[in-house]
Amino acid sequence: MLYKRIRDLREDKDMTQKEMVALLHCSQQVYSNYELGQRDLPTEQLIRLARYHCVSVDYILGLTDKK
């Protein structure tokens, strides 16, 4: 669920992965692996994404459908 949510949130803002990596200060390969579920999303990055997208960490983690 997490991986689909972070991709959907990015796409909802019409952002590219390249734009997201600038925000998260990571490589495009690392970010791509987050979206594919091939790499765990560190807590710091999870919080940064939640704040940027104005959603709760619980929403990104799939614990709730309420943003």
C-alpha positions in Angstrom: 0.0 0.0 0.0 2.8 2.4 1.0 4.5 2.2 -2.4 1.3 2.8 -4.4 0.4 5.7 -2.2 3.6 7.6 -2.6 3.4 7.1 -6.4 -0.2 8.2 -6.4 0.6 11.3 -4.3 3.4 12.3 -6.6 1.3 11.8 -9.7 -1.6 13.7 -8.2 0.7 16.8 -8.1 1.9 16.0 -11.7 5.5 15.6 -10.4 8.2 13.6 -11.9 10.4 11.3 -9.9 13.2 13.7 -10.7 11.3 16.5 -8.9 10.7 14.2 -5.9 14.4 13.3 -5.6 15.2 17.0 -5.4 12.8 17.3 -2.5 14.0 14.2 -0.7 17.8 14.6 -1.5 18.2 11.1 -2.8 19.0 9.5 -6.1 16.4 8.7 -8.7 17.2 5.0 -8.4 16.6 5.1 -4.6 13.3 6.9 -5.1 12.3 4.6 -7.8 13.0 1.7 -5.5 10.8 3.2 -2.9 7.9 3.4 -5.4 8.5 -0.2 -6.5 8.7 -1.5 -3.0 12.2 -2.7 -3.5 13.6 -0.5 -0.7 12.2 0.5 2.6 11.3 4.1 3.0 13.2 5.6 6.0 11.2 7.3 8.7 12.7 10.7 7.9 11.7 10.4 4.3 8.2 9.2 5.2 7.7 12.2 7.4 9.1 14.6 4.8 6.6 13.1 2.2 3.7 13.4 4.6 4.4 17.0 5.3 5.0 17.9 1.7 1.7 16.2 0.5 -0.2 17.5 3.6 -1.3 14.0 4.5 -0.8 11.8 7.6 2.0 9.2 7.9 -0.9 6.8 8.7 -2.4 7.6 5.3 0.9 6.9 3.5 1.3 3.6 5.4 -2.2 2.5 4.5 -3.4 2.5 8.1 -6.2 4.9 7.2 -7.9 6.2 4.0 -8.3 9.6 5.6 -5.6 11.9 4.3 
